[in-house]
Amino acid sequence: MFLAMALPNLVLIGTFTYWPLINNIYYSTLDWTLGSASATVVGLQNYVTFFTSEDASKVLGTTAIFTLVTVGGSMVLGLLVALALNSKVRGTTFARSAVFAPYVLSGVGVGLVWLFIFDPGYGVLAWILRGFGQQSPQWINDPQLSLVMVIIVYVWKNLGYCAVVYLAGLQSLPRDVMEAAALDGANTARRFFNISVPLLSPTTFFLLITTMLSSLQAFDLIRIMTPLGNGTSTLIYEAYLQAFGAYNRAGYSAAISVILFAILLIITVLQLRFVERKVHYS
Amino acid sequence: MSASSSAVVVDSPQANAQSAAKHEPPRPFSKANLIRTVATGYLPLILATLVVFLPLLWMLLSSFKQPGEIVTMDLKILPESLNLENYATAMTTVPFAQFFANSLIVTAVGSTIKVMLAILTAYALVFVRFPFKNVIFVLILVALMVPAQVSILPNYILIAGMGGKNTLWGIILPGLGTAFGTFLLRQHFLTLPSSILEAAEIDGAGHWRRLWQIIVPVSVPSIATVALVTVVSEWNDYIWPLIITDRPETMTLPVGLTLLQNSESNGAGWGILMAGAVLVIVPILLVFAALQRYIVAGLTQGSVTG
């Protein structure tokens, strides 16, 4: 009975989630052009190529910057928005839904909308800058600025998630502790930093892990806003470009995927070790 | 997950701000107090809401604008007329109606199967005796952490080898295994009191009847949560359909939008691209507006107890 009910799902997960992981490791040892019938086994050559070329510092650096800034940005801004949502005024239910909305929208659609806003010729941003007598920066052509642009949009899209999770955390804080501190004369800022922030640490830890995992997997926005990967080649995007872009380097792409998976695995293992103690799954 | 208000509050925060004085509880109506409420309560909320809405509003307004209204140095906020020419152009430049239909089929078929599989697997994990159930659960939990992104190349080779390139089943199949739905429903089933199954057991009802006549009816909110989150992610899914399709006949909306972007890459094309963006964004926005409490609950699951 158990197998009759669970087997289809387990087989699918096995075939399309676990089996590819093993295959990826095998492919990463090949010198193989996608679409070609023949491949040569080259052992660890793809990894050596990656780590000894400029790619390593460029791709790993871009990944690190993108991940750290988007995680930090959406968590800090998310906490600020959560504080605003936690105030006792009308309209917070609506505002809560509103700030969460971008999180569920298509990354492709959102990316196009923002690409138009950032357009150096006809975008709103260029128009605002002209009002201040400034020229619009070349957001798309400049490698560094294109990374900044993608980060801004990514944070816009994801901070609502952090805000809603932080809001739930804030609302579960023990009321009596806050009231006692207020009676003792602690002002809002002190109550926030000395009571709320420490008590929110399980929420912060949870968000740190989940947003880090999703930032490392961010693809839609990056692909649509910077189709050529100019300065925005994170690990996932580089793996895509190498296999499905101009080069069709399947083996090399697989090696990058394996590196990405290793990083994700480390984060996940860390999470599983802490999560048992710190976050309750009811 | 116990949201009591089911409807989305539709009154705008701006209107609230204006009527703040009227709705304020009977605290002193002093000017200073009022200013403080507006500055610390409403202002941040309005600001946050605007930051979200203005870009989307801009998308909608621009989708009605003619090239002449976009390729200009002095920006016009409102379109001259609500004409749908950009939508018509988007539809004729690329087969947009086909993309829309493909997205609907992929989302409907994919989500239905995934939800069914999640219900069955979660029930089996909680209510059916089987050795190594915990090991199996851990394997599902780990699969939850394995992103589809790292598997795209092997899955591409596999599906292309099966003849699934440029087919709808090729788009749907690799995503069907569901770790998320299984996990979420398992957590919910564990909270059900065992007494509700005892009566059925005495009646001699088999697992199949227990599942559909007892467990499913009391789990509608959780199942709705799983279903909605699945619908949203199927509709928005990009990387896999992008790789497995290269012919317009089987592309989904997000992939089709990429195709449109390639053919409208000059300044005059922005209106058309915004029309395309409206078509991919607005359906999900409407679903979200109507059923947001399930979606928010599902997507933030695991963050706090419950």
Contacts between the chains, C-beta under 8 A, distances in Angstrom:
chain1	res1	chain2	res2	distance
A	1	B	124	7.4
A	1	B	128	5.3
A	1	B	207	5.5
A	2	B	124	4.8
A	2	B	128	4.4
A	2	B	129	7.4
A	2	B	130	3.7
A	2	B	133	7.6
A	3	B	130	7.7
A	5	B	120	4.3
A	5	B	121	6.6
A	5	B	123	6.2
A	5	B	124	3.9
A	5	B	128	6.8
A	5	B	207	7.5
A	6	B	120	6.7
A	6	B	121	4.6
A	6	B	124	4.1
A	6	B	125	6.9
A	6	B	136	7.2
A	8	B	117	6.0
A	8	B	120	7.6
A	9	B	117	4.2
A	9	B	118	7.3
A	9	B	120	7.0
A	9	B	121	4.4
A	9	B	177	5.7
A	9	B	178	6.3
A	9	B	182	6.5
A	10	B	121	7.3
A	10	B	136	7.0
A	10	B	139	8.0
A	10	B	140	7.9
A	10	B	177	7.8
A	11	B	177	7.7
A	12	B	117	7.3
A	12	B	176	5.0
A	12	B	177	3.1
A	12	B	178	8.0
A	13	B	139	7.6
A	13	B	140	6.7
A	13	B	143	4.9
A	13	B	177	3.7
A	13	B	178	7.9
A	13	B	179	6.3
A	14	B	177	7.8
A	15	B	158	7.8
A	15	B	177	7.5
A	16	B	151	6.8
A	16	B	155	5.8
A	16	B	158	7.8
A	16	B	173	7.5
A	16	B	174	4.2
A	16	B	175	7.4
A	16	B	176	7.7
A	16	B	177	5.8
A	17	B	143	4.7
A	17	B	146	5.3
A	17	B	151	6.6
A	17	B	177	6.2
A	17	B	179	7.5
A	18	B	139	7.8
A	18	B	143	7.0
A	18	B	146	7.7
A	19	B	154	7.2
A	19	B	158	7.9
A	20	B	150	7.7
A	20	B	151	3.6
A	20	B	153	7.8
A	20	B	154	3.6
A	20	B	155	5.4
A	20	B	158	7.5
A	21	B	146	6.8
A	21	B	150	7.3
A	21	B	151	6.9
A	21	B	154	8.0
A	23	B	154	3.8
A	23	B	157	7.5
A	23	B	158	7.9
A	24	B	150	6.7
A	24	B	151	7.0
A	24	B	153	6.7
A	24	B	154	5.4
A	27	B	153	6.5
A	27	B	154	6.7
A	27	B	157	7.9
A	34	B	153	8.0
A	80	B	44	7.7
A	81	B	44	7.6
A	81	B	48	5.1
A	83	B	44	7.8
A	84	B	44	3.5
A	84	B	45	5.4
A	84	B	48	6.1
A	85	B	45	7.1
A	85	B	48	7.9
A	87	B	40	6.6
A	87	B	41	4.5
A	87	B	44	7.8
A	87	B	45	7.5
A	88	B	41	7.4
A	89	B	16	7.4
A	89	B	20	7.5
A	89	B	37	6.6
A	89	B	41	3.7
A	89	B	42	5.8
A	89	B	45	7.1
A	90	B	16	4.9
A	90	B	20	7.9
A	90	B	23	5.9
A	91	B	9	6.9
A	91	B	11	7.1
A	91	B	12	7.9
A	91	B	13	4.2
A	91	B	16	4.3
A	91	B	42	7.4
A	91	B	45	6.2
A	92	B	45	6.7
A	93	B	5	6.2
A	93	B	8	7.6
A	93	B	9	4.6
A	94	B	8	6.9
A	94	B	9	4.2
A	94	B	10	7.3
A	94	B	11	7.1
A	94	B	12	7.5
A	94	B	13	6.4
A	94	B	49	7.6
A	95	B	13	6.0
A	95	B	45	4.5
A	95	B	48	6.2
A	95	B	49	5.1
A	96	B	296	7.9
A	97	B	8	5.9
A	97	B	9	8.0
A	97	B	288	7.6
A	97	B	289	7.4
A	97	B	292	4.8
A	97	B	296	7.4
A	98	B	48	7.5
A	98	B	49	4.7
A	98	B	52	5.2
A	98	B	53	6.6
A	99	B	48	5.3
A	99	B	49	7.0
A	99	B	52	5.6
A	100	B	292	7.2
A	100	B	296	5.6
A	101	B	52	6.2
A	101	B	285	6.6
A	101	B	288	5.9
A	102	B	52	5.9
A	103	B	299	7.0
A	104	B	232	5.1
A	104	B	236	7.7
A	104	B	284	6.0
A	104	B	288	5.3
A	104	B	295	6.1
A	104	B	299	7.4
A	105	B	236	7.3
A	105	B	281	5.2
A	105	B	284	6.0
A	105	B	285	6.7
A	106	B	235	7.2
A	106	B	236	4.4
A	106	B	238	7.5
A	106	B	253	7.6
A	106	B	254	5.5
A	106	B	280	4.8
A	106	B	281	5.9
A	106	B	284	6.8
A	107	B	236	6.7
A	107	B	238	6.3
A	107	B	254	7.8
A	108	B	236	7.7
A	108	B	238	5.6
A	108	B	254	4.0
A	108	B	257	5.2
A	108	B	258	6.7
A	108	B	280	6.5
A	109	B	59	8.0
A	109	B	254	7.4
A	109	B	257	6.8
A	109	B	276	7.9
A	109	B	277	4.3
A	109	B	278	8.0
A	109	B	280	4.3
A	109	B	281	4.1
A	110	B	277	7.9
A	110	B	281	7.2
A	112	B	257	6.7
A	112	B	261	6.6
A	112	B	273	5.3
A	112	B	274	7.4
A	112	B	276	7.3
A	112	B	277	4.8
A	113	B	55	5.5
A	113	B	56	7.1
A	113	B	58	7.1
A	113	B	59	4.5
A	113	B	274	7.0
A	113	B	277	5.4
A	113	B	281	7.8
A	114	B	55	6.6
A	116	B	58	7.7
A	116	B	59	7.7
A	116	B	62	6.7
A	116	B	270	5.0
A	116	B	273	7.0
A	116	B	274	6.5
A	117	B	55	6.2
A	117	B	58	6.7
A	119	B	267	7.2
A	119	B	270	7.1
A	121	B	71	7.9
A	121	B	267	5.5
A	122	B	70	5.5
A	122	B	71	6.0
A	122	B	72	7.4
A	122	B	267	5.1
A	122	B	270	6.6
A	124	B	58	6.4
A	124	B	75	6.9
A	127	B	75	4.4
A	130	B	73	7.7
A	156	B	51	7.3
A	156	B	52	7.8
A	156	B	55	7.6
A	160	B	52	7.3
A	161	B	299	6.9
A	161	B	300	6.9
A	163	B	48	7.9
A	164	B	296	5.9
A	164	B	300	5.5
A	165	B	300	5.1
A	165	B	303	4.4
A	165	B	304	7.6
A	168	B	300	6.8
A	168	B	303	6.1
A	168	B	304	4.8
A	169	B	303	7.4
A	169	B	304	6.1
A	172	B	304	5.8
A	172	B	305	7.6
A	203	B	303	6.5
A	203	B	304	6.8
A	206	B	302	7.2
A	206	B	303	5.4
A	207	B	303	7.5
A	213	B	145	7.1
A	213	B	147	7.5
A	217	B	147	4.5
A	217	B	149	5.0
A	219	B	149	6.1
A	219	B	238	6.9
A	219	B	239	5.0
A	220	B	236	7.5
A	220	B	238	4.6
A	220	B	239	7.2
A	220	B	254	7.3
A	223	B	238	7.3
A	223	B	239	7.6
A	223	B	242	7.5
A	223	B	258	7.9
A	224	B	257	7.8
A	224	B	258	6.7
A	224	B	261	7.1
A	227	B	261	7.9
A	236	B	149	5.1
A	236	B	150	7.7
A	239	B	149	7.9
A	239	B	150	7.7
A	239	B	152	7.9
A	239	B	153	7.6
A	240	B	152	7.1
A	240	B	239	7.1
A	240	B	243	8.0
A	243	B	152	7.8
A	243	B	153	5.3
A	243	B	156	7.9
A	244	B	243	5.8
A	250	B	153	6.3
A	253	B	153	5.8
A	254	B	153	5.6
A	254	B	154	7.7
A	257	B	149	7.9
A	257	B	150	4.6
A	257	B	151	7.9
A	257	B	152	7.8
A	257	B	153	6.5
A	258	B	150	7.8
A	260	B	149	7.6
A	260	B	150	5.6
A	261	B	146	7.5
A	261	B	150	4.6
A	264	B	145	6.9
A	264	B	146	7.6
A	264	B	147	6.7
A	264	B	150	7.3
A	265	B	145	7.9
A	268	B	142	7.4
A	268	B	145	4.3
A	279	B	302	7.0
A	279	B	303	7.5
A	280	B	304	7.5
A	280	B	305	4.5
A	281	B	187	6.2
A	281	B	302	5.8
A	282	B	187	6.2
A	282	B	190	7.9
A	282	B	191	6.7
A	282	B	305	5.4
A	282	B	306	5.6
